[in-house]
């Protein structure tokens, strides 16, 4: 890939990032709820998503569901503690390395 194509792709990713930020800000403005209620809704959404994933994996009586839930809870906690700029940087590097392969 040439420098021009990489620069074009980086610009495209920046535009997408700006658009996502604007959408996120608009969504935050629309949902005017007390902070304590927002945290409860966020936790409920995360729990329902985890339940959907576990059901898709096979939420039978075997221990796999417990391990999957524990793994997803750990990943969720790690992502909540990470800086958004770090996550974006890792994603951008993954895209660039994927394009170079």
Short mmCIF file of the C-alpha atoms (twelve columns), coordinates in Angstrom:
data_MODEL
# 
_entry.id   MODEL 
# 
loop_
_atom_site.group_PDB 
_atom_site.id 
_atom_site.type_symbol 
_atom_site.label_atom_id 
_atom_site.label_alt_id 
_atom_site.label_comp_id 
_atom_site.label_asym_id 
_atom_site.label_seq_id 
_atom_site.Cartn_x 
_atom_site.Cartn_y 
_atom_site.Cartn_z 
_atom_site.pdbx_PDB_model_num 
ATOM 1   C CA . UNK A 1   0.000   0.000   0.000  1 
ATOM 2   C CA . UNK A 2   1.182   3.486   -0.709 1 
ATOM 3   C CA . UNK A 3   1.403   6.325   1.731  1 
ATOM 4   C CA . UNK A 4   -1.459  8.057   -0.050 1 
ATOM 5   C CA . UNK A 5   -3.797  5.100   0.374  1 
ATOM 6   C CA . UNK A 6   -2.830  4.751   4.042  1 
ATOM 7   C CA . UNK A 7   -3.415  8.459   4.599  1 
ATOM 8   C CA . UNK A 8   -6.775  8.210   2.840  1 
ATOM 9   C CA . UNK A 9   -7.785  5.280   5.020  1 
ATOM 10  C CA . UNK A 10  -6.678  7.084   8.181  1 
ATOM 11  C CA . UNK A 11  -8.757  10.100  7.146  1 
ATOM 12  C CA . UNK A 12  -11.734 7.839   6.519  1 
ATOM 13  C CA . UNK A 13  -11.323 6.281   9.967  1 
ATOM 14  C CA . UNK A 14  -11.094 9.753   11.519 1 
ATOM 15  C CA . UNK A 15  -14.320 10.784  9.805  1 
ATOM 16  C CA . UNK A 16  -16.027 7.638   11.057 1 
ATOM 17  C CA . UNK A 17  -14.724 8.329   14.564 1 
ATOM 18  C CA . UNK A 18  -16.029 11.905  14.462 1 
ATOM 19  C CA . UNK A 19  -19.407 10.665  13.255 1 
ATOM 20  C CA . UNK A 20  -19.551 8.076   16.036 1 
ATOM 21  C CA . UNK A 21  -18.677 10.760  18.602 1 
ATOM 22  C CA . UNK A 22  -21.469 13.008  17.304 1 
ATOM 23  C CA . UNK A 23  -23.958 10.123  17.441 1 
ATOM 24  C CA . UNK A 24  -22.856 9.262   20.956 1 
ATOM 25  C CA . UNK A 25  -23.207 12.870  22.107 1 
ATOM 26  C CA . UNK A 26  -26.658 13.090  20.512 1 
ATOM 27  C CA . UNK A 27  -27.702 9.878   22.252 1 
ATOM 28  C CA . UNK A 28  -26.371 11.200  25.563 1 
ATOM 29  C CA . UNK A 29  -28.369 14.396  25.160 1 
ATOM 30  C CA . UNK A 30  -31.548 12.460  24.313 1 
ATOM 31  C CA . UNK A 31  -31.305 10.225  27.354 1 
ATOM 32  C CA . UNK A 32  -31.621 12.683  30.212 1 
ATOM 33  C CA . UNK A 33  -31.865 10.382  33.210 1 
ATOM 34  C CA . UNK A 34  -30.501 10.608  36.741 1 
ATOM 35  C CA . UNK A 35  -27.049 9.082   36.992 1 
ATOM 36  C CA . UNK A 36  -28.041 6.285   39.359 1 
ATOM 37  C CA . UNK A 37  -30.818 5.123   37.012 1 
ATOM 38  C CA . UNK A 38  -28.437 5.276   34.034 1 
ATOM 39  C CA . UNK A 39  -25.980 2.984   35.781 1 
ATOM 40  C CA . UNK A 40  -28.754 0.480   36.515 1 
ATOM 41  C CA . UNK A 41  -29.904 0.535   32.888 1 
ATOM 42  C CA . UNK A 42  -26.306 0.085   31.708 1 
ATOM 43  C CA . UNK A 43  -25.829 -2.923  33.991 1 
ATOM 44  C CA . UNK A 44  -29.148 -4.401  32.860 1 
ATOM 45  C CA . UNK A 45  -28.146 -4.046  29.190 1 
ATOM 46  C CA . UNK A 46  -24.785 -5.704  29.850 1 
ATOM 47  C CA . UNK A 47  -26.442 -8.553  31.721 1 
ATOM 48  C CA . UNK A 48  -28.983 -9.153  28.980 1 
ATOM 49  C CA . UNK A 49  -26.231 -9.149  26.341 1 
ATOM 50  C CA . UNK A 50  -24.214 -11.634 28.381 1 
ATOM 51  C CA . UNK A 51  -27.282 -13.838 28.765 1 
ATOM 52  C CA . UNK A 52  -27.841 -13.791 24.990 1 
ATOM 53  C CA . UNK A 53  -24.230 -14.811 24.338 1 
ATOM 54  C CA . UNK A 54  -24.377 -17.589 26.916 1 
ATOM 55  C CA . UNK A 55  -27.640 -18.885 25.456 1 
ATOM 56  C CA . UNK A 56  -26.062 -18.881 21.986 1 
ATOM 57  C CA . UNK A 57  -23.045 -20.819 23.286 1 
ATOM 58  C CA . UNK A 58  -25.280 -23.366 24.917 1 
ATOM 59  C CA . UNK A 59  -26.612 -22.442 28.306 1 
ATOM 60  C CA . UNK A 60  -27.192 -26.031 29.402 1 
ATOM 61  C CA . UNK A 61  -26.396 -27.520 32.791 1 
ATOM 62  C CA . UNK A 62  -22.706 -28.040 32.067 1 
ATOM 63  C CA . UNK A 63  -20.022 -25.726 33.480 1 
ATOM 64  C CA . UNK A 64  -19.141 -24.012 30.177 1 
ATOM 65  C CA . UNK A 65  -21.779 -21.331 30.762 1 
ATOM 66  C CA . UNK A 66  -20.193 -20.391 34.081 1 
ATOM 67  C CA . UNK A 67  -16.758 -20.140 32.521 1 
ATOM 68  C CA . UNK A 68  -18.064 -18.081 29.620 1 
ATOM 69  C CA . UNK A 69  -19.876 -15.701 31.997 1 
ATOM 70  C CA . UNK A 70  -16.754 -15.306 34.131 1 
ATOM 71  C CA . UNK A 71  -14.608 -14.649 31.046 1 
ATOM 72  C CA . UNK A 72  -17.055 -12.080 29.650 1 
ATOM 73  C CA . UNK A 73  -17.328 -10.352 33.034 1 
ATOM 74  C CA . UNK A 74  -13.535 -10.119 33.209 1 
ATOM 75  C CA . UNK A 75  -13.318 -8.740  29.676 1 
ATOM 76  C CA . UNK A 76  -16.113 -6.272  30.465 1 
ATOM 77  C CA . UNK A 77  -14.280 -5.031  33.573 1 
ATOM 78  C CA . UNK A 78  -11.025 -4.687  31.616 1 
ATOM 79  C CA . UNK A 79  -12.719 -2.679  28.872 1 
ATOM 80  C CA . UNK A 80  -14.441 -0.408  31.382 1 
ATOM 81  C CA . UNK A 81  -11.066 0.374   32.962 1 
ATOM 82  C CA . UNK A 82  -9.269  1.106   29.688 1 
ATOM 83  C CA . UNK A 83  -8.966  4.580   28.215 1 
ATOM 84  C CA . UNK A 84  -10.993 5.086   25.027 1 
ATOM 85  C CA . UNK A 85  -7.952  6.524   23.251 1 
ATOM 86  C CA . UNK A 86  -6.008  3.339   23.990 1 
ATOM 87  C CA . UNK A 87  -8.810  1.170   22.627 1 
ATOM 88  C CA . UNK A 88  -9.025  3.281   19.464 1 
ATOM 89  C CA . UNK A 89  -5.257  3.094   18.995 1 
ATOM 90  C CA . UNK A 90  -5.269  -0.706  19.305 1 
ATOM 91  C CA . UNK A 91  -8.185  -0.933  16.866 1 
ATOM 92  C CA . UNK A 92  -6.457  1.367   14.351 1 
ATOM 93  C CA . UNK A 93  -3.233  -0.634  14.594 1 
ATOM 94  C CA . UNK A 94  -5.173  -3.846  14.032 1 
ATOM 95  C CA . UNK A 95  -6.792  -2.369  10.928 1 
ATOM 96  C CA . UNK A 96  -3.441  -1.186  9.578  1 
ATOM 97  C CA . UNK A 97  -1.716  -4.502  10.249 1 
ATOM 98  C CA . UNK A 98  -4.649  -6.345  8.706  1 
ATOM 99  C CA . UNK A 99  -4.343  -4.198  5.588  1 
ATOM 100 C CA . UNK A 100 -0.604  -4.865  5.355  1 
ATOM 101 C CA . UNK A 101 -1.067  -8.638  5.320  1 
# 
